């Protein structure tokens, strides 16, 4: 079976315009001229060749057939117009010649024209024209008919088609009138008197007739008429030329082959296929989705520093917890300096190496006096100048999973994030750090960030929010304040006893929504910071929650979201009877997206990776079992390499297959923010060499594990 998505892309390419192609549960193809929408049936049994033929044919109509009233017989216009648009498609796209030839040959062998037991030369003139231009070239035309055939082969405009169709119809009417005016031959009564007067039909003597062969249906029909008691059938066959006899049996004013082809093509349609839903990427009002860093900072500041209670004991205890959280943050910051300095060193080394690769050396017209001694053996005595092509300015947009499952890794995750923030600040890389959150109840309302809501557009859950934690636009004092109080919030949500602010609590995992908002955030970053290359980093410990889309309300159902015209529906829960195709109106890129809850992240990230020029980096905190589930989606060779790396380092790298440009899988127990102290487990008073070796190996292992996320980031942006 042909790939419908690929053929839809083929149709858009052939159309050479902004054409929308949709496969729907319809019996025949159609084209909406006003909206430029080409609707194709969901063909199940069509081969690739026939599919190419049908797509090329319908695109021909989309390109060349105007949407104007027709003052001509429709059946005749269809036949002549088909010949015109197919000829023009073959001229424009010579590669389609083979598809048309082999496609019609296949349809001919499958009797899609309904002529398997018919002498095609006895069919109506318009049918013979139709068959001729659809590949049956061994047809007989009179000199008078050939004139019309030649005109059909040379039609250039749609008006030519209309004129020829009207002329053909008048010619066909004349042939019909001629047939009606033919007088039936008279029966010779004397001959009838000489025949035996036997009433037994089996012994009736009939005149001899030409042997037309076993497959001649005309002979069988004549015999059948005689058996029904009809007189004169054989005599008329003898007296009338065969071509005239055939014309008496057909209607010159109707194309039977066109109708037969239409009905036969309907048998290719897959009636059991799910309904195809075409979703469109939305335009985002990013201000309605983001809570800026100033608001987050002030909310947390007043929550923690303005805490008041009538109970002095409780007051003192809460502020004691706050002091403990602040002190842990300061300790983490101090311990992180080595990692940050290491990152800076690695970055400068890689950047220098990249600049060296981009350096070009050229000679000047100035003599290098230090090389004059070589003038007798070489003419290379001129000074050289080295120019370095300017590199791209990089920026970072980072998304942090702010879901409930992150609770136990939240502190360590934040510390890794802080390392990146301090590094970016130190080397001058513009950055934005957001946490994606869905912490409130949603009843299907449309998110205010969706511009121009309409049916079948990709949506955002009503409770979705992006919390802007950090920005390179902050000064040192403001950034420090934000980092401290967000650390306190994470400290409280990690069940350390500190009261956290419920507005910024943990919830679901709307990673897909964050990805949908990424283009708007990146565009803003590029505009403000004047960067050319952006790295989008997504850090999560699980799969994104299912994507949602907007659906127009029906009038007879009850909805929670009041007077709004649309509701949000989950793709996952709607997938039983529906198939979803996601497309981007700006680029024209489209493809089917899986509704599996285990592939949401891969599907949405890989789609946006195709329509953007960003570097997408994924960091997944997971267990070994979660990684094994993912490995089952890879080839055996790939899974073996990744599995070995994981067993050796508790860390694995996968390129492209997980949706991201590169995905990094890190064991949830190896993401410690602080390097483990050197701890020697010894049995005696003096540690043995083996005990020291094991302790040092463990210490260095933890140290290197903590640097893997950072190293991965450096490799991507340097």
N, C-alpha and C positions, 0 to 999 in steps of 0.2 A: 504493500500500500504506500502511496506517495505521502511525503511529509507535507502536511497542509501549511505549516508555518513557513517552510522553505518556499513553497509555491506562492504564498502570500507575499513574501519578500521579492520573489521573481516578478510578480505582478507590479509591484511598486517600481522596481527597476525598469521594467519595460515601459511603464507609463511615463517615465522621465519627468515626473512632477510630484507635487505633494498629494499623492493619492492615498486614500484610506481603503484598505482591503480588509474585509471581514468575512469569515466563514460562519454561516448560520444554518439552522435547520429549515432550509427551504428546498423546494423541488428543482428550481431553475435559477440560473444566475441572473443578476440584474445590475443596473448601474444608475445611481442617483446623480444626475448631471449637476444639479444645483449644489449639493453638498459634497460632490466628488467622492462618493462612497461606492466602491465596487463590492457587491455582495456575491459570494460564491457559495454553492452548496457544500456540505460536508460529504465529499465523495469517499466512499469506503473501498469499493472494488476497482476503482480506476487505476490503471498502471501509471508509472511515471511518464511514459510517452503520451498517453491520452490526457493525463493531467496537464502536461505542458501545452498540448494542443488546446485544451479548453481554456486554460489561463490566457494563452496568447490570443485566442479568439475574443474573449471578453475584454481584454485590455484594448484590442483593436476597436471594439465598440466605444470603449471609454475615451479613446483618443480621437476617433474620426467620425463617429455617428452623432450628429447634433440632436438636441432636444427641441424639436420643432414639430408643429402639426404636419401630418402626412396626408396629402391629397392623392392617394394612390392605393391600390389593393395591398393590404398588409402582407399577405403571404408572398406575393411577387416581390415586394420591397425587401423582405427578409432574405430571400434567395439571392437577389442581385447585390444587396448591401453586404451580405456575408462574403461574397466573392471579392468585392472591392476592398473591404477592410483586411481580409486575409492576404490579398496581394500586396497591400501597402505595408503590412507587418513584415512580410517576407523581404521586402525591399529595405525597410528600416533595420530589421534584425535578420540578416542572412542565416544566422544560426538556427532560426526557427523553421527554416525550410524542411529540414529533416524531421522535426517534431510534427509538423503538419502532414508531411507525406506518410510517415510511419504511423502516426496517430489515426489518420483516416483509413489507412490500410487495415489496422487492427479493428476499427469499428466496422469496416466492410466485411471482414472475415467473421465477425460476430453478428452479422446481419442487423446492425443498428438502423439500417434504412428500410428494412422490411421488404427486400426485393430478392430474397434467396431463390424463390420459386417463380420468379417473374422474368419475362423477357424484357429487359430494360429498354430495348429499342421500341417497344410497343407502349411505353408509358407516355404520359402527357409531356408536352414540350417543356413546361416549367420544371417538371421533375427531372427530365433529362439534362436540363441546364444545371440544376442543383447537383446532380450526381457528377456531371462533367467537371465542375469546379471543385468538387470534393474528392477528386482522385480517379474517377472512372472515365478514362480518356477514350476508351474503345466504344464510343457511341456514334450512331449514324444520324446525321442531320441533312436535310435537303438544302439546296442552294439558297432557298428563301429563308430557311431557319438559320443557316450559318451567318447570315447578316446580323441577326440579333445576338448570336453567340459572340461574334467578334466585338459588337458594341459592349457587351457585358464584360469582356476582357479588357476594355479600355476606359471604363468609367473612372473619372478623376474626382468628381465632387458628388456630394449627396444629391444635388439637383439633377445630375446626370442619371443617378439611380432612379429618382422619381420619374423622370421623363421616359427612361427605358421601361420601367415597370408599367406605366400607362400604355405605352405602345405594345408591349408584350400582351397585356390584358386584352387590348382590342384585337390583336392577332388571334389570341386564344378564343375570344368570343366568336370571331369569324369561323374558326375551325369547328366550334360547337354548333353554330348555325348550319354549317355545311353538312355536318353529320345528321342533323335533324331533317334536312331537306332530301336526303337520300331515300328513294322509293324502294320498298322491299321487292325483291324479284317475284314474278308471277309463277305459280305452280302450273306445270304442263299437265292438264287434266287427262289428255290422251295417254301420257306415260303412266299416270296413276291408274288408269283403267286397265293397262296391260299388266300391272303387278298382280301377283297371286293374292287372292282374297282370303288369306288365312289370318285368323284373328290371333294366332299364337305369336306373341312378340319375339320369342326366341328364334323363329324361323323367318323373320322379316328380312328381306334382301335390301341392302343399302348400296348406293353407288360407291365405286372405288374412289379413293382419295390419295393424295401424295403421302408417302411415308415420312412423317415428321419426327420420328424417333420415339423411344420409350419415355423420354422425359418431357415430351410435349404436353403441356397441360391443356392446350386448346382442344386437342383430340379427345382427351378424357372428359372435358366439359361438354363437348358435343355429344358424346355417347351418353353422358348422364342426362342431358336434356331429352334425348330420344327415349330413354328409359322412363322418363317422367311423362311420356306421351305427347311431347311437343313435336309438331310437324315442321318440316322445312329446315331444320337446323343444319343438316348435312348439305343440303342443296345450296344454302346461302354461303357456307364456307367454300364451296367449290366456285361459286360465281364471284365472290368478293375478294380483292387483294388482301393479303395478310396484314399489311400495315393499316389498312382501313378498318379491318375487323378489330384490331387491337384498339384503335382510337375510339371505336364505338363503346368499348368497355371502360374507358377512363374518363375522368372529368378534367377537361383542359383548363378549367378555371380554378383548380385547387392543386396544391402541392402536397401529395400524399407522403412523399419522402421526408419533407421537412417535419410534418407532424409525427411520423414514425421515429425520426431521430430524437425529437423532443421527448417523446414517451419513453424511448429506450434509455436515454440519458438519466431519466428519473430513477431507473432501476439501479444506478450506481450510487445513489444517495444512501447514506448510512442513517436509517431511521432510529437505530438504537443508540446513537452517539449522544453524549451529554450536551446540554446547551452550552455554547461558547459565550463567555462573558468577557468583553473587551474593557479592560481597565486602563485609565489614563493617569500618568503621574501628575500630581497637583502642583499648583503654584502656591508658594508658602509666604505668608506674612510673618516673617520671623520674629518681629517684636511681640506678636501675640502668643508666641510659643516659649519665649525665653524670659526667665526672671534674671535680671542683670546682677552683676557681682556686687554693686553698691547696695541693692535691696537685700540680697542674701546676707551680706556682711552686717548691715545694720540690724536686721531681724535677729540674727544670732547674738550680736553684741548685747542688745537690750534684753534678750532672753536670759543670758548667763550673768551679765553684770547687774541687771536690774531685778534679779530674783529677790523676792521679799516674802517673808512669812512671819506670822505672829509668834511662832515657836522658835525661840532662840537656839535651842539645841538642833532643831532641823536646819535652821539657817546656817549655823556654824558647820554642820556636817556637810551640807551641800557645797558651801564655799571651800571646804577642805577637799572635796572631790574635784572641784574645779581647779584648785591649785595643783592637785596631783596630775590632772590631764594636761595642764599647761607645762608642767615640769617634764612630763614624758615627751611632749612635743619638742621642747628645747633639747632634750637629750638626743632625740632622733635626728634633729637638725645638725647637732654637733657631730654625731657619728656618720652622717651622710656626706660630710665634706670630702672624705677620701674618695667616695664613689663619684661625687660630682667632679672632683679634680681629675680622676681617672677618665671620666667621660670627655672632659674638655681636651685632655691630652690625646685621646683616641680620635676625637673629631678633628683636631688640628692636623694630626698625622694623615688622616684620610683625605682631608681637604687639600693638603699640600701635594699628596700623591695625585689627586685628581687634577690639580692645576698643572702639575708636571706633564700629565698626559695630554692636556690641552695646549701646552706650550709649543710654539712654532719658532724655529730659528731661521733667520734670513741674513744674507750678506749685505753689507753697506758699501758705499763707494770710498770709504775712508781706510787708508792703509794702516794696518796694525804694525807698528814699529818693532814689536817684540817678535814678529814673524818674518822680518826682512831677510834673515839668514837663510830662509828656505826658498828664496825666490828662484834659484837655479833648478830646483827639483819639483816645484809646484807653484801654481798661480793663486793658491788659496792663502793670500797674505792680507786679506781685508778684514776689518772688524765685523763682528757679528752682533746682531741685536735679537733678543728674545722677547716675543710678545705672547702674552697669555690671554686667551679668549675669556671674556668675562663669564663667570658662572652664574647660575640662576639663584635668585634669592628664595630661600625656603621659609615656609611657615608651617605651623602645627595646629591642628584642631583635634582635640582629644575628647572622647566620650567615655565616661566611667559608669559602670553598671551600679545603679542605686536601688537594687532590689533586695528583698528580704533574705534571699539565700546568700548574699554577700556579707551577712552580719559577722561571721567569724573570720573572714579575710579582709574586713573593711580597713582596719588599722594598717596592716601590711600593704594593702593595695594603695592606700593614701600615701604611704611613705615612698613607694616606688614612683607614684605620680609626682610627689614633691621633688624627688631627685631629677625628674625630667624638667620640671618647672625651673628649679634652680640652675640646671644646666642651660636651658634656653635663655634664661635671663643673663647668664654669665657670658654667653657667646653671641648674644644679640639676635636670637631667632624669635620672631613674632609668634605668639601662641594664644590659644583660647582653650580653656578646659571646662567642659560641661558634664554634669551628671544627668542621665536620663531617668525620669521618674514618672510613675503612674500610681500615686498613693491614695487616690480618692475614688469613690464610687462613680461609675459612669452608666448612664441609662440609654446609651445610643445617640446622645446628642452630637451634633456636628461641631468639631473643634473650631474656634474662632480664627485660627491661623490659616484655615483653608480659604483661599481666595476663590470667589465665583464658584460656590458649590454647585455641582450638577451630578446627574445620574452616572453611575459607574466610574467614579473617579476614586483613586487611591486616597484613603483618609487617615486621620489620626484619632486615637481614642480620646474621648472627651476629657479625661483626667490626665492627659499627657502634659508634661512640662520639662523644659530643659533648664537646669539650674546652672547659671554661669558662676563657677567657683573662682576662677583665676583668669587674668588677662594681662598681656604684656603692656597694656596701657596704664596699668596701676603703677604708682610709684612704690618705692621700697617699703614705706610705712604702711600703706594700704594693703599691699600684697602680704606682708607679715601678719597683719590683723586678720585678713581673710583666712590664711593658712592655719592660724592658731585656733580660731573659733570653729572652723570646719573640722579640725582635728578633735575639738571638744565634742562636737555633735556626733562624730563617729565613735568617740570614746563612750559617750552615753548610750548609743544604740548597740554597742557591743556588750551591754549588760555589766557595766562597771559601776552602776549605782548613780551616775550623774543623770539628772533630768534633761532629756533632750527635747528639742522643739518639734512638735508633731507636724507642723507645716512642711518640714523637710525630712520626713521619716522615710523609711524604706518601703517598697511596695512591689509592683510588677516589674517586668523586663521589657519595656518598649524600645528595644534596640532598633527595630525596623523603623519606628517613627523618627528616631534620631538620624538614621541614614537618609530618610526622606527629606529631613531638614538640612542635611549637610550641604547641598549646593548653595542654598541661600546664605548659610554661615560662611562658606568658603568665599563666595562672591564679596561679602562684606569685608572679610579679612584681607582679600586682595586689594580691594578699593582703599581701605584705610591704611594698611601697612605697606602697600606697594610691593607685594610678593608675587612671584611668577610660578612657583612650584609649591604645592601644598601636600602635606602628609596628613591623612586622616587616620587616627588610631582609635580603635574600639577595644576597650578592656571590659571583659565580662566573665562570669563564671557559669553561664548557661545559655540555652537557646532563647532567641527572641520569642516573645509572645506572638500569637497569630496576627497577621496583618488584617486590616479592616478596609472596607470600601463603602462609599455612599450609595444608597439606594433610595429612589423616590418612593414616598409613602403611597400606599393604596388607600382608597377612601373608606373601605369597610373593615379596617383593622384598628385596634386600640394601640396607642403608643405612649410611652412615658414622657417623651421629650416635647410635649406641648404643641405649639403652633408651627414648629419648623417643618419645612417641606421635605427634608431628607432625614434618614437615620443611617447609622453605621452598622454594617454587618460584618461578621467574621468570615474570612475566606475559608478557613479551616472547616467551620460548621456548615458552609454552603456548598462544599465541594462534592457532595454525594451525587447530585444531579447536574453539576455544572463544572465546566472546565474554564480556567482563567488564563487570559492572555493579557500581559502587561505591555504597554507601549508608551513611548515617550514622544509627544507631539513635536518637540524641537528637533530631534535627530531622526525621527522616523523608525528608530529601533524598537522591535517588539519580539516577544517570545513567550512561550507558555511558562507559567510559574507553578511550581509544586505547592500543594496545600498541606503537605506533610508537616506536622509540628516539629519534626527533627531537622527540617531543611529550611526553615524560615530565614534564618540568618544568612545562609549560603545563597538563597534565592534573591533576596533583596540587595545584598551587598554586590553580588556578581552582576546584577542588572545595572546598578548605578556605577559600577566600575566600568561598564561598557559605554556609558553615555557621558562619562566625565574623564578628565585627564589627571586625576589625583592618584597618589600612591596610597592604597588602602592597606593598612596594617592591622591585623587582628591579634589580640592577646587573650588567650582563653585559659582560665584557671580551672583545672579539672582533675578528676581522679583517673586512675588507670583504666577502670571499667568504661568510663565515658569516652576515653580515647579509643579503646577497642571497638566501641560501637561505630565511631567515625572511620576507623581503619577498614571496616567491612565495605565501605563505599569506594575504596581505592583498589587499584590493581594489586596483584600479589606482590610484585616487585616493590612497588611504592610502600605498601603496608609493612613489608619486611624491614625496609630501611628505617622507616619511622619508628617501628617497634624496637629495633635495636638501639636507636638513639635514645628513646625514652627509658629503656632499662638501664642504659649506661649513665645517663645524665639527669633523668627525671625532667627532661626537656626535649621538645621535638619541634621541628620546623616543617611546614607544608606550604608549598607554593601553588597558588591558583585554585586548587581543588576544593578548598573550603570557602570559596567566594572571594576572599581577600587576595591582594597581590602576594602577600605572604602572611601565614598564620603561625603564631607561636603558642604551643601548648605547654603549660607549666603546671607541675604538680601542686595541688593546693597546700600541701605541707612543706613546700620548698620556697614559698614566697615570703619568707621572713624579711622584715624590713631591716633588721639588724644582723650583722655578722656574728655568728656564734663565737663566744670566747673559746680560747684554747683550753679544753678540759681533758685532762689525762686520767683515764680510769686504770688504776694500778692495784695490784694485789699486795705487793710488798711495800716496804718503806721507800725503796728506790724503783722508779719506773724502768721497765726493760726497754730495749730498743724497739721491739715489736709494738709495745703499748704506746710509746712515743710516736711511732710511725702511723698507727691507726688514728691517734688523736689529731696529729697534724693533717692527715689526709681528710678527715672529717671537717676540720676547721677550714681548710682551703676549699673543700667542696661547697660548703655553705657560702663561702665568700664568692665563689665563681657563679653559683646559682643566682645570687642576688644581683649579679651584674648582667645576666643573660638578657633580660628585658631591655636594659639600657644599651647593651651592645647591639641588639637587634635594631633598635631605633637609630643608632649612630650609622649602622651599615646602610640604612634606607635613605638617610637625608644628607650624608656627607658628600 
